[in-house]
Amino acid sequence: MADSSFDIVSKVDRMEVDNAINQASREISTRYDFKNVGASIGWSGEKIELKADGEERVKAILDVFQSKLVARKVSLKALDAGDPQLSGKEYKIFATIKEGISQENAKKISKIIRDEGPKGVKAQIQGEELRVSSKSRDDLQAVQALLRDKDLDFAVQFVNYR
């Protein structure tokens, strides 16, 4: 019997992020506490730009955006938001979406699988993803459960389960 396998990736559905931005923008435009403060959220190149006239208000916009991401099942671990910065008369926060598993994080996952996972499970690093293979599908599911229980500082998804 051939080995079963799955890939561990760190990807974010860009459409879900767009939808979260649009929902947050709509909520900001209708909320009373954001009236006449120049509050906005939107894409600025590859970054997400949040603007308001006060530091507390721009943090509140970030909070609204995070709640919309959670509602759309996008992990907050994929969101990398900076600190509020004063730019002229308004405060801005730039946020980016992190995708891909770095080499050091891939090695960390591989070590967890080697040390704590079932015997006979192999993990190979392939660029920004990991391929995990084993003869037993039960072992692969045990590895997925193991990684879900670990508190990794980045979002992971399991794809291509065969």
C-alpha positions in Angstrom: 0.0 0.0 0.0 1.3 3.5 -0.9 1.9 6.1 1.8 -0.8 8.5 2.8 0.1 12.1 3.1 -1.1 15.7 3.7 0.5 19.1 3.4 0.8 21.7 6.2 0.5 25.2 4.8 0.0 28.8 6.1 -2.4 30.5 3.6 -5.1 33.1 4.0 -8.1 33.4 1.6 -7.6 36.9 0.2 -11.3 37.2 -0.6 -12.2 36.6 3.1 -9.8 39.4 4.1 -11.4 41.7 1.5 -14.8 40.8 2.8 -13.7 41.5 6.4 -12.3 44.9 5.3 -15.5 45.8 3.5 -17.6 44.8 6.5 -15.4 46.7 8.9 -15.5 49.8 6.6 -19.3 49.6 6.5 -19.6 49.3 10.3 -17.2 52.2 10.8 -19.2 54.4 8.4 -22.4 53.8 10.4 -21.2 53.8 14.0 -21.8 56.9 16.0 -18.4 56.9 17.8 -16.7 57.1 14.4 -18.7 60.0 13.0 -16.6 63.0 11.8 -13.2 61.6 12.9 -11.8 60.6 9.5 -12.0 56.9 10.3 -11.2 54.5 7.4 -9.8 51.1 6.6 -8.6 49.9 3.2 -5.9 48.4 1.2 -2.7 50.4 0.6 -0.7 48.3 -1.8 0.0 45.0 -0.1 -0.7 46.5 3.4 -4.0 47.2 5.1 -4.2 50.9 6.3 -6.3 51.9 9.2 -6.7 55.7 9.9 -8.4 57.9 12.5 -7.8 61.2 14.2 -7.0 59.6 17.6 -4.9 56.8 18.8 -7.7 55.1 20.7 -10.1 55.4 17.7 -7.6 53.7 15.4 -7.2 50.9 17.9 -11.0 50.6 18.0 -11.0 50.3 14.2 -8.4 47.5 14.5 -10.6 45.8 17.0 -13.6 46.0 14.7 -11.5 44.6 11.8 -10.2 41.7 14.0 -13.7 40.8 15.0 -14.7 40.7 11.3 -11.7 38.4 10.5 -12.7 36.0 13.3 -16.3 36.0 12.0 -15.0 35.0 8.6 -12.8 32.2 10.1 -9.5 33.9 9.3 -6.9 33.3 12.0 -5.6 36.4 13.8 -2.2 34.8 13.9 -2.0 35.6 10.1 -2.6 39.3 10.9 0.5 41.4 11.7 -0.6 44.8 12.9 1.9 47.5 13.8 1.6 50.2 16.5 -0.3 53.4 15.9 1.8 56.1 14.3 1.1 59.8 14.2 1.1 61.0 10.6 0.3 64.7 10.3 -3.0 65.1 12.2 -4.1 61.5 12.1 -3.0 58.2 13.5 -2.4 55.2 11.2 -1.9 51.5 11.7 -0.4 49.4 8.9 -1.3 45.7 9.0 0.0 42.9 6.8 -1.2 39.4 6.2 1.5 36.7 6.8 1.5 33.7 4.5 3.8 30.8 4.1 5.8 28.9 6.6 9.4 30.1 7.1 12.3 27.7 7.2 12.8 28.0 10.9 9.0 27.4 11.6 9.0 24.4 9.2 12.0 23.0 11.1 10.1 23.6 14.4 7.0 21.7 13.2 9.2 18.9 11.8 10.9 18.6 15.2 7.6 18.4 17.0 6.4 15.7 14.6 9.7 13.8 15.1 9.8 14.1 18.9 6.1 13.8 19.8 4.4 12.3 16.8 3.8 8.6 16.1 6.7 6.5 14.8 7.0 6.0 11.1 5.7 9.5 10.2 8.0 11.5 7.9 8.0 15.3 7.4 9.6 16.9 4.4 10.1 20.7 4.0 9.1 21.8 0.5 9.5 25.5 0.1 6.9 27.3 2.2 5.0 24.1 3.1 5.6 20.7 4.8 4.6 17.3 3.4 3.8 14.8 6.1 3.6 11.1 5.1 3.0 7.8 6.8 1.7 4.3 6.0 -1.2 4.7 8.5 -3.9 7.4 8.1 -4.6 7.2 11.8 -1.0 8.3 12.4 -1.5 11.3 10.1 -4.7 12.3 12.0 -2.8 12.0 15.2 -0.2 14.4 13.9 -2.9 16.9 12.9 -4.4 16.7 16.4 -1.0 17.1 17.9 -0.3 20.3 15.9 -3.8 21.7 16.6 -3.1 21.3 20.3 0.3 23.1 20.1 0.2 26.9 20.4 2.1 27.8 17.3 2.7 31.5 16.7 1.5 31.3 13.1 -1.6 29.9 11.4 -1.5 26.4 9.9 -3.9 24.5 7.6 -3.9 20.9 6.5 -4.5 20.4 2.7 -4.1 17.7 0.1 -5.0 14.8 2.4 -4.6 11.6 0.4 
